[in-house]
Amino acid sequence: MSFLPLADVEVNNETQPFWDALRNNTLMLPRCTACQSVVWYPRAHCPACFSTALQWEEMSGRGTVYSYSIVAKGNGRWKESGPYVVAYVELAEGPRILTNIVGITPNDVHINMPVVAVFDAGDDGRVLLRFTSSS
């Protein structure tokens, strides 16, 4: 599988459980215990009802492509990586995540395509969430 270079990410107290789970090949996100919404991007409050009653849960890692774009040529550290797919993946649990689709030819990506999480580990120990076709 050919992956894009890892992006710089900021880890803080609110996001640490998410990044720790990725290092264990698990997708964990907070769920609001007040309204049951799954919170993406991890933060200290629910963006739907503003409750701070959040509980971390393991997600299935399954979803579908909601929207996507094929990038023919990127900039900076991604300059030599094209073509690649940037996509919104709608998780089975609800939230839409901006990510990229890997492991398949960009022209084979399509709306509503079933995908599954893959965990992209860099040489420096960081892990990013990406998705690939599940069919």
Sequence and secondary structure as in RCSB ss.txt:
>XXXX:A:sequence
MSFLPLADVEVNNETQPFWDALRNNTLMLPRCTACQSVVWYPRAHCPACFSTALQWEEMSGRGTVYSYSIVAKGN
GRWKESGPYVVAYVELAEGPRILTNIVGITPNDVHINMPVVAVFDAGDDGRVLLRFTSSS
>XXXX:A:secstr
            TTTHHHHHHHHTT  EEEEETTT  B SS  SS TTT    EEEEE   EEEEEEEEEESS  
GGGTTS SEEEEEEEETTS EEEEEE SS GGG  TT EEEEEEEE TTS EEEEEEE  
